[in-house]
C-alpha cells in the first residue's frame, strides 16, 4: 500500500510516520497548502495507492482575521487534492473537526446532524468537507476533536507548561467534548486505508473522538493528576464568558462514534489511556 500523506510535523502526521514508515510525507517545503493547484499536481505526479490529508490551518482565533488563507488551506487545497485523487481512482482520507457544529447542548453529534459552524475555522473546514465529497471519488472525512499528543501544540502541553509556574489555573468548565489522542487518530486512518486497499473501504463522513466525554477543566485536572510536577496546581473551573477568545468555541463537541465502529470496527479510544501514554513519552524525553 503506497501512501501519500500531506503533512509532516503536525500531531497526526508524526503519529502516522510511526505507523507507516514507508509512506511519503509532504511538508510545507514540498507541498504548500496555500497553493491548491501545486498540491493536486503532487497527487498526479506521485500516483500513490491512497492519499491522506493530515494538514490544516488550525489557528482558530487567527483564522478570524486571516479568512482567505484559512479557506485556501482548509477548503481549496483538500478539494483540489480530492479532485486529483478522484481522477486517478485513488481513495482520499481527510481530517475534519467538531467545529462544523454550533455546539448546541444535548446529545452527542451524529454525522448527519445539521451543521452550523460558529467561526471562520469551522466554516472553512466544512467547505473542505463539501469539496472533498463533491470531487466524486472514494473518500473518508474523519471528524475529530480536542487532539493531543507528546509533540506539537496542544492542551496537554500548554497545561504542563503553565502548571510549572502557577499554583492555580483557571480553566473553562462549560465546554464538553472528547479529548482524542493523535496516535489513535493515526491508527484509525491506517485501518481505513487498509480497508480501501483490500477493496472494503466505504466512503462517507465518520466521527472519531475519545471517551468518556469531559470538560476542559476536568481534562486539566486529569493531566495534573498524572504529571510529575514538584507542586500540583489547582484547577479553578470557570465559564466560557470568563475566558474571552477571538473565535467562539462550541459548548458541545461530543461526537457520536457509532458509525465508524459499525463500518470499520474502530472503537472509541479511552482518552485517559492515551493521556497516560503521552505523559510517559513526555517524561522519557524530558
The 8 nearest C-alpha neighbors of each residue, nearest first, counted from 0:
[[1, 48, 2, 196, 49, 193, 47, 192],
 [2, 0, 48, 47, 22, 49, 3, 21],
 [1, 3, 22, 49, 47, 48, 50, 0],
 [2, 4, 50, 23, 47, 22, 24, 51],
 [5, 3, 24, 51, 52, 50, 6, 23],
 [4, 6, 52, 25, 53, 54, 24, 51],
 [7, 5, 54, 26, 53, 25, 12, 4],
 [6, 8, 26, 12, 24, 9, 25, 13],
 [7, 9, 13, 12, 6, 10, 26, 151],
 [10, 8, 12, 11, 7, 13, 151, 6],
 [9, 11, 13, 12, 151, 181, 150, 148],
 [12, 10, 181, 14, 13, 9, 185, 15],
 [11, 13, 15, 9, 7, 14, 10, 6],
 [14, 12, 16, 15, 11, 10, 8, 9],
 [13, 15, 11, 17, 182, 16, 12, 185],
 [16, 14, 12, 18, 185, 17, 13, 19],
 [17, 15, 19, 13, 20, 14, 18, 12],
 [16, 18, 14, 15, 19, 20, 13, 12],
 [17, 19, 15, 16, 20, 14, 186, 185],
 [18, 20, 16, 21, 22, 17, 15, 2],
 [21, 19, 16, 22, 17, 18, 15, 23],
 [20, 22, 19, 23, 1, 2, 16, 18],
 [23, 21, 2, 19, 20, 3, 24, 1],
 [22, 24, 3, 4, 2, 25, 21, 1],
 [25, 23, 4, 7, 5, 3, 6, 22],
 [26, 24, 5, 6, 29, 30, 7, 4],
 [27, 25, 7, 6, 28, 29, 30, 24],
 [26, 28, 31, 30, 29, 25, 32, 6],
 [27, 29, 26, 30, 31, 25, 32, 7],
 [30, 28, 27, 26, 25, 31, 41, 38],
 [31, 29, 27, 38, 25, 28, 26, 32],
 [30, 32, 27, 33, 34, 29, 28, 38],
 [33, 31, 72, 34, 76, 35, 30, 38],
 [32, 34, 31, 72, 71, 35, 68, 76],
 [35, 33, 32, 37, 31, 36, 38, 76],
 [36, 34, 76, 38, 37, 32, 79, 75],
 [35, 37, 39, 38, 34, 40, 79, 76],
 [36, 38, 40, 39, 35, 34, 41, 30],
 [39, 37, 35, 41, 40, 36, 30, 80],
 [38, 40, 80, 36, 42, 79, 41, 37],
 [39, 41, 37, 43, 38, 42, 44, 36],
 [42, 40, 44, 38, 43, 39, 45, 37],
 [43, 41, 39, 40, 45, 44, 46, 83],
 [42, 44, 40, 41, 46, 45, 83, 39],
 [45, 43, 41, 42, 46, 40, 39, 47],
 [44, 46, 42, 47, 43, 41, 3, 40],
 [47, 45, 43, 42, 44, 48, 87, 89],
 [48, 46, 1, 49, 45, 2, 3, 50],
 [47, 49, 1, 2, 0, 89, 46, 50],
 [48, 50, 2, 90, 89, 47, 91, 3],
 [51, 49, 3, 91, 2, 4, 92, 90],
 [52, 50, 92, 4, 91, 93, 53, 3],
 [51, 53, 5, 93, 54, 4, 92, 94],
 [52, 54, 6, 5, 12, 51, 94, 11],
 [55, 53, 6, 52, 5, 9, 56, 12],
 [56, 54, 73, 57, 72, 53, 32, 52],
 [55, 57, 69, 58, 72, 73, 54, 120],
 [56, 58, 59, 55, 120, 62, 69, 61],
 [59, 57, 61, 60, 56, 62, 120, 69],
 [58, 60, 62, 57, 120, 61, 246, 63],
 [61, 59, 246, 245, 62, 63, 58, 244],
 [60, 62, 58, 63, 59, 64, 65, 245],
 [61, 63, 65, 64, 66, 59, 60, 120],
 [62, 64, 61, 119, 60, 65, 66, 246],
 [65, 63, 62, 61, 66, 60, 119, 67],
 [66, 64, 62, 67, 63, 68, 61, 69],
 [65, 67, 69, 62, 68, 64, 63, 70],
 [66, 68, 70, 69, 65, 71, 62, 72],
 [67, 69, 71, 70, 66, 65, 72, 33],
 [70, 68, 66, 72, 67, 71, 56, 73],
 [69, 71, 67, 123, 74, 73, 68, 72],
 [72, 70, 75, 68, 33, 69, 74, 76],
 [71, 73, 32, 69, 76, 33, 70, 74],
 [74, 72, 70, 124, 123, 55, 127, 69],
 [127, 73, 75, 70, 126, 123, 71, 76],
 [74, 76, 71, 78, 77, 35, 79, 72],
 [75, 77, 35, 79, 78, 72, 32, 74],
 [78, 76, 80, 79, 74, 75, 81, 127],
 [77, 79, 130, 131, 75, 81, 76, 80],
 [78, 80, 82, 76, 39, 77, 81, 35],
 [81, 79, 39, 77, 83, 78, 82, 84],
 [80, 82, 84, 78, 131, 79, 83, 134],
 [83, 81, 134, 85, 79, 84, 80, 86],
 [82, 84, 86, 80, 81, 85, 39, 43],
 [83, 85, 89, 81, 87, 82, 86, 88],
 [86, 84, 136, 88, 82, 87, 83, 89],
 [85, 87, 83, 84, 88, 82, 136, 89],
 [86, 88, 84, 85, 89, 83, 46, 43],
 [87, 89, 85, 86, 84, 90, 136, 137],
 [88, 90, 84, 49, 87, 85, 48, 91],
 [91, 89, 137, 49, 138, 50, 84, 88],
 [90, 92, 138, 50, 51, 81, 49, 137],
 [93, 91, 51, 139, 138, 140, 50, 52],
 [92, 94, 140, 52, 51, 141, 139, 91],
 [95, 93, 141, 140, 142, 53, 52, 92],
 [96, 94, 142, 141, 124, 143, 140, 93],
 [95, 97, 142, 143, 98, 144, 99, 94],
 [96, 98, 99, 144, 252, 100, 143, 142],
 [99, 97, 121, 100, 96, 116, 249, 101],
 [98, 100, 116, 121, 97, 114, 125, 115],
 [101, 99, 114, 115, 116, 98, 102, 97],
 [102, 100, 115, 116, 103, 117, 249, 114],
 [103, 101, 249, 251, 250, 100, 252, 104],
 [102, 104, 101, 251, 105, 250, 249, 100],
 [105, 103, 251, 102, 250, 106, 107, 175],
 [106, 104, 103, 107, 251, 108, 102, 253],
 [105, 107, 108, 104, 253, 255, 251, 254],
 [106, 108, 253, 254, 255, 109, 105, 252],
 [107, 109, 254, 255, 253, 106, 112, 110],
 [110, 108, 255, 112, 111, 254, 107, 206],
 [109, 111, 112, 204, 205, 206, 108, 255],
 [112, 110, 109, 113, 108, 114, 204, 205],
 [111, 113, 109, 110, 114, 108, 100, 115],
 [114, 112, 111, 115, 100, 110, 101, 109],
 [115, 113, 100, 99, 112, 116, 101, 125],
 [114, 116, 101, 100, 99, 117, 113, 122],
 [117, 115, 99, 121, 100, 101, 122, 118],
 [116, 118, 101, 247, 115, 121, 248, 119],
 [119, 117, 121, 120, 116, 246, 122, 247],
 [118, 120, 122, 121, 63, 62, 123, 66],
 [121, 119, 123, 122, 59, 118, 62, 124],
 [120, 122, 98, 99, 116, 124, 119, 123],
 [121, 123, 119, 125, 124, 116, 120, 126],
 [122, 124, 126, 70, 120, 125, 121, 73],
 [123, 125, 127, 121, 73, 126, 122, 74],
 [126, 124, 128, 122, 127, 123, 99, 121],
 [125, 127, 123, 129, 128, 124, 74, 122],
 [74, 128, 126, 124, 130, 125, 129, 73],
 [129, 127, 125, 131, 126, 130, 132, 124],
 [130, 128, 126, 132, 127, 131, 133, 125],
 [129, 131, 78, 133, 127, 132, 128, 126],
 [132, 130, 78, 128, 134, 81, 129, 133],
 [131, 133, 129, 134, 130, 135, 128, 138],
 [132, 134, 130, 135, 131, 129, 136, 78],
 [135, 133, 82, 131, 132, 136, 81, 130],
 [136, 134, 133, 132, 85, 137, 82, 131],
 [135, 137, 85, 134, 138, 88, 90, 84],
 [138, 136, 90, 202, 91, 135, 85, 89],
 [139, 137, 91, 202, 90, 92, 136, 203],
 [138, 140, 92, 203, 202, 204, 141, 93],
 [139, 141, 204, 93, 94, 92, 205, 203],
 [140, 142, 94, 205, 95, 206, 204, 93],
 [143, 141, 95, 96, 206, 94, 207, 205],
 [142, 144, 96, 207, 208, 97, 206, 95],
 [145, 143, 146, 97, 96, 208, 179, 178],
 [144, 146, 178, 179, 177, 147, 143, 176],
 [147, 145, 179, 144, 180, 181, 178, 153],
 [146, 148, 180, 153, 181, 179, 155, 145],
 [149, 147, 150, 181, 277, 180, 10, 146],
 [148, 150, 277, 281, 280, 151, 147, 278],
 [151, 149, 148, 10, 152, 153, 156, 9],
 [150, 152, 10, 9, 153, 149, 148, 8],
 [153, 151, 150, 156, 154, 157, 147, 10],
 [152, 154, 147, 155, 156, 157, 151, 146],
 [153, 155, 157, 156, 158, 147, 152, 145],
 [156, 154, 158, 157, 153, 159, 147, 222],
 [155, 157, 159, 158, 154, 153, 160, 152],
 [156, 158, 154, 160, 155, 159, 161, 153],
 [159, 157, 161, 155, 160, 156, 162, 154],
 [158, 160, 162, 156, 157, 161, 155, 163],
 [161, 159, 157, 158, 162, 163, 156, 164],
 [162, 160, 158, 163, 159, 164, 165, 157],
 [161, 163, 159, 165, 164, 160, 158, 232],
 [164, 162, 161, 160, 165, 159, 228, 230],
 [165, 163, 162, 161, 166, 160, 232, 167],
 [164, 166, 162, 167, 163, 161, 232, 168],
 [165, 167, 232, 233, 164, 168, 162, 231],
 [168, 166, 233, 232, 165, 234, 169, 235],
 [169, 167, 234, 235, 170, 233, 165, 232],
 [168, 170, 235, 236, 234, 237, 167, 171],
 [171, 169, 216, 236, 237, 235, 168, 172],
 [172, 170, 237, 238, 216, 239, 215, 236],
 [171, 173, 216, 236, 214, 237, 174, 215],
 [174, 172, 238, 171, 175, 239, 250, 214],
 [175, 173, 250, 214, 172, 251, 215, 171],
 [176, 174, 214, 251, 213, 252, 250, 173],
 [177, 175, 253, 252, 212, 213, 251, 214],
 [176, 178, 209, 212, 210, 208, 253, 179],
 [179, 177, 145, 209, 270, 146, 144, 176],
 [178, 180, 209, 146, 208, 145, 270, 177],
 [181, 179, 147, 182, 183, 273, 146, 148],
 [182, 180, 184, 11, 183, 148, 147, 146],
 [181, 183, 185, 180, 14, 184, 186, 11],
 [184, 182, 186, 185, 180, 181, 187, 268],
 [183, 185, 181, 187, 186, 182, 188, 180],
 [184, 186, 188, 182, 15, 183, 187, 11],
 [187, 185, 183, 189, 184, 188, 190, 182],
 [186, 188, 184, 190, 185, 189, 183, 191],
 [189, 187, 191, 185, 190, 186, 192, 184],
 [188, 190, 192, 186, 191, 187, 193, 185],
 [191, 189, 187, 193, 188, 192, 186, 194],
 [192, 190, 194, 188, 189, 193, 187, 195],
 [193, 191, 189, 195, 194, 190, 188, 196],
 [194, 192, 196, 190, 195, 191, 189, 197],
 [193, 195, 200, 199, 191, 197, 196, 192],
 [196, 194, 200, 198, 192, 199, 197, 193],
 [195, 197, 193, 194, 198, 192, 0, 199],
 [198, 196, 194, 195, 199, 193, 200, 192],
 [197, 199, 195, 196, 200, 194, 193, 201],
 [200, 198, 194, 195, 197, 201, 196, 193],
 [201, 199, 195, 194, 198, 202, 191, 197],
 [202, 200, 199, 203, 195, 139, 262, 137],
 [203, 201, 138, 139, 137, 200, 204, 140],
 [202, 204, 139, 140, 138, 205, 201, 132],
 [203, 205, 140, 139, 141, 110, 206, 202],
 [206, 204, 141, 259, 140, 142, 110, 258],
 [205, 207, 142, 256, 141, 143, 254, 255],
 [206, 208, 143, 256, 142, 205, 267, 141],
 [209, 207, 179, 143, 177, 144, 267, 254],
 [208, 210, 179, 177, 268, 270, 178, 269],
 [211, 209, 269, 212, 177, 270, 268, 267],
 [210, 212, 213, 177, 209, 269, 270, 176],
 [213, 211, 177, 210, 176, 253, 175, 214],
 [212, 214, 175, 176, 177, 217, 211, 218],
 [215, 213, 175, 217, 216, 172, 174, 218],
 [214, 216, 218, 217, 171, 172, 219, 170],
 [215, 217, 170, 172, 219, 214, 218, 171],
 [218, 216, 220, 214, 219, 215, 213, 221],
 [217, 219, 215, 221, 216, 220, 214, 222],
 [218, 220, 222, 216, 217, 221, 215, 223],
 [221, 219, 217, 223, 222, 218, 224, 234],
 [222, 220, 224, 218, 219, 223, 217, 225],
 [223, 221, 219, 224, 225, 220, 226, 218],
 [224, 222, 226, 220, 225, 221, 231, 219],
 [223, 225, 221, 222, 226, 220, 231, 219],
 [226, 224, 223, 222, 221, 227, 275, 278],
 [227, 225, 223, 228, 224, 222, 278, 159],
 [226, 228, 225, 229, 282, 223, 231, 224],
 [227, 229, 230, 226, 231, 163, 223, 162],
 [230, 228, 231, 227, 163, 226, 232, 162],
 [231, 229, 228, 232, 163, 166, 162, 227],
 [230, 232, 228, 223, 233, 229, 162, 166],
 [233, 231, 166, 167, 162, 230, 234, 165],
 [232, 234, 167, 166, 168, 235, 231, 220],
 [235, 233, 168, 167, 169, 220, 236, 232],
 [234, 236, 169, 168, 170, 237, 233, 167],
 [237, 235, 172, 170, 171, 216, 169, 234],
 [236, 238, 171, 172, 170, 169, 241, 235],
 [239, 237, 241, 240, 171, 173, 172, 236],
 [240, 238, 241, 242, 171, 173, 237, 243],
 [239, 241, 238, 242, 243, 237, 171, 244],
 [240, 242, 239, 238, 243, 237, 171, 169],
 [241, 243, 239, 240, 244, 238, 171, 237],
 [244, 242, 240, 241, 239, 245, 247, 246],
 [243, 245, 246, 242, 247, 60, 248, 239],
 [244, 246, 60, 247, 243, 63, 61, 59],
 [247, 245, 60, 244, 118, 248, 59, 63],
 [246, 248, 117, 118, 244, 249, 245, 243],
 [247, 249, 250, 246, 117, 98, 102, 174],
 [250, 248, 102, 251, 101, 252, 98, 247],
 [249, 251, 174, 102, 175, 248, 252, 173],
 [250, 252, 102, 175, 249, 104, 253, 174],
 [251, 253, 176, 97, 175, 102, 249, 254],
 [252, 254, 176, 107, 251, 177, 108, 175],
 [255, 253, 108, 107, 256, 206, 252, 208],
 [254, 256, 107, 109, 108, 257, 206, 253],
 [257, 255, 206, 207, 258, 259, 254, 267],
 [256, 258, 260, 259, 255, 261, 206, 266],
 [257, 259, 261, 260, 256, 262, 205, 206],
 [260, 258, 262, 263, 261, 257, 205, 265],
 [261, 259, 264, 265, 257, 266, 258, 263],
 [260, 262, 258, 259, 264, 263, 257, 265],
 [263, 261, 259, 260, 264, 258, 201, 265],
 [262, 264, 265, 259, 260, 261, 191, 190],
 [263, 265, 260, 261, 262, 266, 259, 190],
 [266, 264, 260, 263, 259, 187, 267, 261],
 [265, 267, 260, 268, 264, 259, 256, 257],
 [268, 266, 209, 210, 208, 269, 256, 207],
 [267, 269, 209, 270, 210, 266, 183, 208],
 [270, 268, 210, 271, 209, 272, 267, 273],
 [269, 271, 273, 209, 272, 178, 268, 179],
 [272, 270, 274, 273, 269, 275, 221, 210],
 [273, 271, 275, 274, 270, 269, 276, 268],
 [274, 272, 270, 276, 271, 275, 180, 277],
 [273, 275, 271, 277, 276, 272, 270, 278],
 [274, 276, 278, 272, 273, 277, 279, 271],
 [277, 275, 273, 279, 274, 278, 280, 272],
 [278, 276, 274, 280, 149, 279, 275, 148],
 [277, 279, 281, 275, 280, 276, 282, 274],
 [280, 278, 282, 276, 277, 281, 283, 275],
 [281, 279, 277, 283, 278, 282, 284, 276],
 [280, 282, 278, 284, 283, 279, 149, 285],
 [281, 283, 285, 279, 284, 280, 278, 227],
 [284, 282, 280, 281, 285, 279, 278, 277],
 [283, 285, 281, 282, 280, 279, 149, 278],
 [284, 282, 283, 281, 280, 279, 278, 227]]
